[in-house]
Amino acid sequence: MAVRIGTSGWNYPGGRGTWNGVFYPKPRPKGFDELSYYAEHFETVEVNTTFYGQPRADVCRTWAQKTPPGFDFSLKLYQKFTHPAMYRERVAQGVPGDVQQTPDMAAAIAALAKTNAADLEEFRRGIDPLATAGKLGALLAQFPASFKSGQSSQDYLAKLLRAFSGYPIAVELRHRSWSDRLVETLALLNEFGAAWAQIDEPKFRFSIRQNHLPNIKGFYYMRLHGRNAAHWWRHEKAEDRYDYLYSAAEIKEFAETAVAVDRIVRKAYVYTNNHYSARSVANAAMLKIELGEPLEGEYTPEFLERYPELKDAMDTSVTRKRLAIRE
């Protein structure tokens, strides 16, 4: 299949939803490396760290070296490209508390939040080792729920897609105004060959509506965030919103979508982002099994005990294979 399955991120060292002692063994063997271990199980990963800081060439080069041939990295665009308000807030927080913020200072911070050619070039340089190694999957432009469809937003999105026209790029839009203006949104994305990222998440009044079908034949991009509606907007910790485990029946529906998509596009990426306590790992593995793909790597008894759904899926897969052999 042209469908590649992985998780959003691989490093979750802290919090109640840590992966340490869950997916990653505890204690760790000498010389243990998280990315290398992860790459034994999946052939792609979505990188979140590039959202919080510009990618660095030396880091990307190391990632390429730690993963086998054919492994793909999909990277989020830096927050300055998609979340300028968040970037402005971060810059403002760096101003010493005893410094009075004047209108001129506010204007300077706003100017810093605007992307320029230097920002674009820095991002390109940072990811170049992955592109050179043939391990760059796609770029993800993830916009906030406050990013509504309108002339200024459409113009900005077109400008951003034009700037990254040399790369496969997926666009995650969350506000319903984009799906309400379906024809306009599709025309804009299709013009630049951008994939409309299909997202599964709790749905609220202004949440985007999607049919999970591809809009271009080049590639497909799906993100499964979980369905923890109770903690989506109100939570003690940010990780709490991703505390959700998809059931076997729900995974089966995504597998059916992936099979249909596989007949249309040249390559597809499906990333599980319900990362709390490595639930995304369990669901990604379950999805691979449902698609009839081999389950690579070893899963500790502790992990299988925590996620009996995965063990059940593994047992069912073995039974299917035995029946097929007999037939």
Buried (B, 14 or more C-beta within 10 A) or exposed (E): BBBBBBBBBBBBEEEEBBBBBBBBBEEEEEEEEBBEBBBEBBBBBBBBEBBEEBBBBEBBBEBBEBBEEEBBBBBBBBBBBBBBEBBBEBBBEEEEEEEEEEEEEEEEBBEBBEBEEEBBEBBBBBBBBBBEBEBBBBBBBBBBBEBBBEEEBBEBBBEBBEBBEEBBBBBBBBBBBBBEBEEEBBEBBEEBBBBBBBBBBBEEEEBBEBEBEBBBEBBBBBBBBBBBEEBBEEBEBEBBBBBBBBEBEBBBBBBEBBBEBBEEBEBBBBBBBBBBBBBBBBBBBBBBBBBEBEBEEEBBEEBBEBBEBBBBBBEEBEEEEEEEEEE
